[in-house]
Structures are given as C-alpha cells and as structure tokens.
Amino acid sequence: MNPDELIAAEELCEKYKVEYTFIRSLSESGLLEVVIMEQREYVPSDKMGEFEKMRRLHYDLDINMEGLEAIQHLLNQIKKLQKKNRILKNRLNLYE
C-alpha cells in the first residue's frame, strides 16, 4: 500500500481527540482496517469515512463496542439486501 494513502493512528487520535485504545478496539473487532508499517499503525485514507462514523456513534451517542459491531453487521445486511433488490428489479424490468 502506498504510504501517501495512510494516516498515522497517532494523528487521528490528536485530530479527533480519541483514545488510542479506541482505534485498537475497532481494529481488533474488525470494524476498521489498520495497517502496520515500521512498528507504527496507520489507517488507510479510504477507510476514514468508516472511522468517522464509528467515532460519532461511540462518542456522540455513547454506543459501546458490542453495539458498534451489531450496527455494522446490520448495515452490511441492509447493503446486501439492497443489492439483491436492485438485481431483482433489473430482472423484472426485462420481462415488462
């Protein structure tokens, strides 16, 4: 991965005023991809939207890590169902 596409975890902690343990917990639970290079942890820049969403849910709405995991699971299910719905609508349009 290109180092220009990575953001240091320490920078995220400073910028968003979150604890380092929050980023580590997100990584351990599989909610956020973390890349380790030269003994430092980085978050890919294309995953920043997910990080910001989880940060808001956790800090603004006071949702714990288990709740974040449940929310992410449900959101993934919704995306799958929406994709399946779109495919079925397209197939139905062929017969109209």
C-alpha positions in Angstrom: 0.0 0.0 0.0 1.2 3.5 -0.9 2.4 5.4 2.3 0.7 8.5 0.9 -2.7 6.7 1.3 -2.1 6.1 5.0 -2.9 8.2 8.1 -1.0 7.6 11.3 -3.1 6.4 14.2 -1.4 9.0 16.4 -2.5 11.8 14.1 -6.1 10.5 14.2 -6.0 10.5 18.0 -4.9 14.1 18.1 -7.1 15.4 15.3 -10.3 13.7 16.5 -9.5 13.7 20.2 -10.0 10.0 20.7 -8.0 7.5 22.8 -5.6 5.2 21.0 -7.4 2.2 22.6 -10.5 3.2 20.6 -8.6 2.7 17.3 -7.1 -0.5 18.6 -10.5 -1.8 19.7 -12.0 -1.0 16.3 -9.2 -2.9 14.6 -9.4 -5.9 16.9 -13.2 -6.2 16.4 -12.7 -6.0 12.6 -14.6 -2.7 12.3 -11.6 -0.7 11.0 -8.7 -1.8 8.8 -5.3 -0.9 10.4 -2.0 -1.3 8.5 1.2 -1.8 10.5 4.4 -0.4 8.9 7.7 0.0 10.6 6.1 -0.7 14.0 3.5 2.1 13.6 -0.2 1.7 13.0 -1.9 3.5 10.1 -5.4 3.8 8.8 -5.9 3.8 5.0 -7.3 7.1 3.9 -10.2 5.4 2.1 -11.4 4.0 5.4 -11.7 7.4 7.1 -15.5 7.5 6.5 -15.9 4.3 8.4 -13.7 5.6 11.2 -15.6 8.9 11.5 -18.9 7.0 11.5 -17.7 4.7 14.3 -16.3 7.7 16.2 -19.6 9.6 16.1 -21.6 6.6 17.2 -19.2 5.8 20.1 -18.5 9.3 21.4 -21.6 11.3 20.4 -24.2 8.5 21.0 -22.3 6.6 23.7 -22.6 3.3 21.9 -20.2 0.6 23.2 -18.0 -1.7 21.0 -20.5 -4.5 21.0 -23.2 -2.1 19.8 -20.9 -0.8 17.1 -20.4 -4.4 15.9 -24.1 -5.0 15.9 -24.8 -1.8 14.0 -22.1 -2.6 11.4 -23.5 -6.1 10.9 -27.0 -4.8 10.3 -25.7 -2.1 7.9 -23.9 -4.8 5.9 -27.1 -6.9 5.8 -29.0 -3.8 4.5 -26.4 -3.3 1.8 -26.7 -6.9 0.7 -30.5 -6.8 0.6 -30.4 -3.5 -1.3 -28.1 -5.1 -3.9 -30.3 -8.2 -4.2 -33.4 -5.9 -4.5 -31.7 -3.9 -7.3 -30.8 -7.2 -9.2 -34.3 -8.5 -8.9 -35.8 -5.2 -10.1 -33.5 -5.3 -13.1 -34.6 -8.8 -13.9 -38.2 -7.8 -13.6 -37.7 -4.9 -16.0 -36.6 -7.4 -18.6 -40.0 -9.1 -18.6 -42.0 -5.9 -18.7 
